[in-house]
Amino acid sequence: MPATPVTAWKNIGVMRGIGIAMVVLNHASMGAFGVLRASPVQQPVSSLAVLVELLVKGLTPACLPVFLFASGYFTGRFSSTWKAASSNAWRIVQGYCLWSIPSFAILVALGDRVVDRDVVRSFVVGGPWPSYWFLILLVQLSLVAPVIARGITAWPRAAVAVVIVVQCGATAAGYAAAAGAPVVPNHAVVMHLHFFAGGMIFSSRASSLVPFIIAHRAAIAVIVCVLAGVSCAESVWLGHVLGDGSPASWVYGGERLSLQSFAVAFIAWLVTLPSSTMTRWRTSLDWIGLRSLAVLLMMDPCVSWSTRIMWHFEDIMFGSQRSVSLPPEWMMSVGLLPVLFVVGLGVPIATFQLVELGFGKRVRAFLFS
């Protein structure tokens, strides 16, 4: 059955699941390709590794627009009042504090690192793990959601115009940052407001927008494929122009024009997925999306510590005399990426389920909000 305005919201749940899976893949790639290039001696990189890195770094930064659009949709549909928005923001703050404070304590105790040499400032702007800045962003977006909702209701056309202007500004700021002249910090709420607001606008205009998108779905699918290739090509081009030309320098901000365009087309395609398409996959992705906050809270610690354990496993178990500054040879392959992806996605979800089964929904809600 084709998608309808009434059932389109179910596709947003699928979109949220795809978005969080892309987030995990993006962060797992940082660990996997970081290990692949950890040797001080230049190692030959296989063509498969180059291709995988190109696809992952060229496309997975679209996870932010996809996830923010889905969050904006659900916020516009269920949490656009001041009471609901503040409750949603507090839920995220609770989980953030519960996980970040012990993480800071452990990292400082181990002498691992003190983020930005200022724990208090890092706690406010970024947290102990790379993904935690996104939780702070979600809190900020939740708090401004009622204002956005009123603007959409009172001035719908002006709201769309503002979203387009902010989109153009964010793209320009992204290129400026890639060129070494940052105008606005990447973590600033204004850099990510447009897709969140776009999701809220879509939630209020689905009845008129969905039939139009469905009528052009075949063309949108072609556009998605074309823009995916353009986004990867732009990553390579920017790597040669602004970086050192190596695959490691290919990724430049999620604000790239080709990537943002790919994200818009991909979102439009996902919104109109027929309800009969990949039924089992749809259910699984929606189920994963419902546990996205737990994944965001645990993903980076799981990827980081599993990488560290694998790195030192031979030394711990067998007393290997190799240099601990280098990873073992078996880690120096692209096969590490799916391992870290499964760990980064599977362990948080398994922990979420086990806590609920063992201690009940109240404890689970306390730990994962």
N, C-alpha and C positions, 0 to 999 in steps of 0.2 A: 504493500500500500504506500502511496506517496505521502510525503510529509504534509501536514496541514497546520494552520496557525494554532489549532488546539493542541496538537501533539508535538509541536516544534520544541517545546521546553524539555522534552525527554532527550532530544538530541543535544541540548546544552549540558545535560549530565554526562553524556558520552564525551562531549568536548572537554569538560573539566577533567575527566579521566585521561584523555589523550594529552591534555596540557600538563598534568602532573607527571605523566610518564615521560614526556619530552624534557621536563625540568630535570628529572633523575638522570636521563640519558646524557643531557648536557653536562651535568656535574660529574657523572661517572667518566665522561670523556676527558675532563680535566685531569682526573687522577690517572686514567689509563695512558693517555698520550704524554703526560708528565713523566711517568715511569719509563715509557718507551724512549724518551730522550734524556734520561737521567744520567747516562754515561758521559763522563768528560771527554771520552774518545768518540769521535763521530762514527755512529753505527749506520750501516745501510738500512734504509727503510723500505719495506716491500711495497709493491704497487697496490696491493690490497689495503695495507694500512693507510696509504696516502688517499685512496678512494674513500675509505670509510671515514677518515678524518675530514675530508672535504665535505661529504654529505652531512656528517654530524655537526660540524662547526658552521656549515653554510646554512643549515635549515633549523636545527634545534633551538637557536635563540628565539624563534617564533613562539616558543612556549609561553613567553611573557604575554604577548598580545592575546593568544588563545585562552590562557588561564584568566587573564584580567577581564576579557570579554564575558566569559562564563560567570565570573564572580560578579561583574556588573549586572548581568542579567538576573541572577538570583537575588542580588541586593535590591534591584528595582522592583522585582516581583514580590519579595517577602520582607525586606528590611529597609524600606525607604523612609520610615518614620523616625523621629529622634529617639524614641524609646527603643525600637528594634535595632537601630544603628549603634547606639551606645552599648546595648547588650552584646551585639556582635563584636564590637571593638574590644570590650572587656574580656570576652571569651578568648580572643586571640592574645591579648596582653597577658592573661593568666597563664596560658600555655607557654608563651615566650619567656616570662619570668621564671616559671617553674623549671624550664630546661636550660636557659642561658646562664643563670646564676651558678648552678653546680658545674656547668661546662667551663665557665671562667675560672672557678676555683680549682678545678682539676688541671687546666692548662697552665695556670700560674704555678701550682704546686709542683708540676712536672718540669717547670722551667722551659716549657715548650715554646711559648710565645706570649707576649702581652700585646693584644691587638692595638695597633696605633700607639702603643706605650701609654695608653690612657683608658683604663677599663671603664670608667664612668662614661666617657664620651662614646666609646665603642658600644656600650650597652644601649645608649640612646639612638645611635645612628646606624649600627650595623650588626652588633652581636658577635658572639664568639665563633660563629661558623658562617661561611660565605652566603648560605641561603637565608640567613635570619634577617637580612635587610628587607627581604620581601615581606616578612611578617609585619615589620614596622610600616611598610608601604600599605599593606592591607588595612592596618589600623587607621592610618590617615585617610585612606579612601572611604572606609566605613563611616568615619566622622563627617566627611564632606558630602556623603551620599544624599542626605535630606535636602541640602542646598541644591544639588544637581537635580534631584527629583522635582523640586519646586520650579526650577528654571525650565525643565523639559515640559512641565504642565502649562506654565504660563507663556513661554516663548519657544515653542517646539522648533521653528525654523532657525531662530537665533542660536538655539542649543546645538543644532547640527553644524551651523557655521562656525561656532566656537570650537567644536571638536575638530573640524577640518583645519582651522588655524593652528590649534595646539599641535595637531599631527605634523603639520609643515614645520612648525618651530622645533619640535622634538627631533625631527629628521635632520634639520639644519644643525642643531646643537650636537647631534650624534656625529656628523661628519666633522664638525669643528673639533670635537674631542679626539676623534681618530687622527686628526692632523696635528694634535698636540696643543690645541688652543681651546680647552674646555670653557664653555660659557655657563652651563648649568650642571651641577653634579648629577651623575647618572641615577643616583638613588633618590633625587628630588621627585616629589609627588607629581609635579607638572609634566615631567618627562613620560609619565605612564597614565596620565589622567584620561587621555582620549579613548583608549580601548575600553576602559572601565565605564566611562560615560556612554560610549557606543553601545555597550551591552545593556545599560539602563534604558537608552533610547529604543533599542530593539524590543525590550520587554514591553514597552508601552505602544509599540507600533507594529507588532508581529502580524496582526491581522491584514495589514496592507502590504507589508514587505515580503512575507513568505510566498504568496502567490507569484509575485514578480520574480523572486529568486528561483522558484521552481521552474518557471517558464524559460529560464536561461541556464538551467543547471548543466546541460551538456557543454555549453560554451564555457561555463565557469570551471568545469573539470579540466578542459584544455588549457585554460589560463593558469590554473594551479600548477600543472606540469611545466608549462613554459616558464613561469616565474620561479619555480624551484630551480631550474637550470640557470636562470639569470642570476638568482641569489648566490648560488655556488660560484658562478663565474665572477661576480662582483667581489666575493670574498678573496678569490685568488688575485684579482686585479689590485685590490686595495693592499693585499699583502706585498705585492711587488712595488707598488707606488709609495706606500707609507711604511712598510716594514722591511724585513731583510729578504723577502721573497720565499722564505721557507714555509712549509705547511703550518708550523707553530705560530706564524704571524698572520695567518689568514683571517682570523676572527677579529672583526671590528664592530663593536656595538650592535645591539639589537635594533638601532634606529636607522639602519641602512634602508634606503628607499626601496630597493628590490625585495628585501626581507619583509618590510612592512606591507608592501603590496601583496606578496605571497601570503602573508598572514590574513589579510582581508579576504582574499579569494578563498583561502583554505577554510576560514570561518564560515563564509557564505555556503561553501560546499557541504560542510559538516551540518549546518543548520537544517538543510533540506534532505538529509539522509532518509530514504524510505524506511518506514517502520519495520519492513520485512527483511531489511539488509543486515546480514551478520548478527542475527538475533542473540546468539550466545556471546559473541564479542561485545555487543552493545550492553548486555547485562553486566558483564565483567568490568567493562570500562566505567560504567555508571557506579558500580560498587566500589571501584578503586577511587573514583572521584569523591565519593562520600567520605573517604579516609585521607583526603589530601592534606589536612592540617597535621595529622600524625606523620605523614611522609615528609612534609616540610620540616618538622621538628627533629626527626631522627635521621634523615637522609645523609647529610654531610658527616655527622659522627660515625655512622655505619660505614660509609665509603672510606673515610679517612683511617679509621682504626682497622678495618679489614685489610686495607692496603699495607698498613704498618705491620700487621701480624704476618701477612704473606711474605713481606720483605724480609722479616727476621726469623721466619719459621725454621729454616734449615739451621740457623745458628742456635736457636733455642732447643730444638729436638735432637740435633746430631752433633752439636759443637763444631760446626763448620768453621774453617779458618779463613774464609773468603773475606774480602773487604766489605764491611757493613755499609760503606758509603755508596755501594752499587747494588742494584736489585739482582736477584738470582736470574739466570738466563731464561727460565721458563716463564718469567713475568714479562720478558721483553718481546711481547707479541700483541697483535691486535685482539687476540682471544681474551685478554684481560678485561676488555670493555664490557662484553656481556656478563662476565662474572660480577663486576662492580655494579652493573645495572640491576641484576637480580638481587644483589645484597641491598642496594640502596632503596629498592622498591619493596622487596619481599620481606626483609626483616622488620621495617616499621609496621607493615600491614599485619604480619604474623604477631608482633608484639601487641598491637591494638586488639586483635582477636583474642589472644591468650589472656590479656588483662581483663577483658570483658567476661570471658568464660570463667576465669578463676576468682575474680573479685567483684564482678557485677558491673552494671552500667554506670553506677555512681562513681566508682573509683576510676573507671575508664574515662568518664567525662572530666574528672578532676585532672587526670594526667594529660589527656589529649584534647581537652575542652570540646 
